[in-house]
């Protein structure tokens, strides 16, 4: 089984290893599952999640694949790269979720990007429980050296505190 290349994917080490690219409102916070007005997670091994606030909160990790032990030849063979992320809302406030993952060359120029439209969760018409976002990259050409993983969002009611989207259990794996 391929290993997760993201460090601290579920907040066990607070914000360690994450670059806070947007830290609006009351800023990012780590909470214990299920959290206020929250839902149980699908994996008992995950006990924490990151929560966002009333202004945009985004965090990012850039994985250096050579530093992780992959050879240029392995990477130039275009192995499948799979990204997964879990997100949920609260039962009392709507939120938006967004994800951008880029495969990058040695100059950190984009080879291929996965950026679905932002998702809005509304507790009035959705139970806002944990949902998985998953994508596998293929046929991206030679030159892969870095992977940028950025996700986050905010609440839709601009409430002070941490009423925005929740994220946890993120992963990036390379099938090499």
Secondary structure, DSSP 8 states (H G I E B T S, - for coil): ------SSTTSTTTTTT-EEEEE-TT--EEEESS-TT----S-TT--EEEE--SS-EEEEEEEETTTTT--HHHHHT---EEEEEEEE-BTTB-EEEEEEEEEE-TT--EEEEE----EEE-TTTS----EEEEEEE----S---EEEEEEEEEESS--SSS-S-EEEEEEEEE--
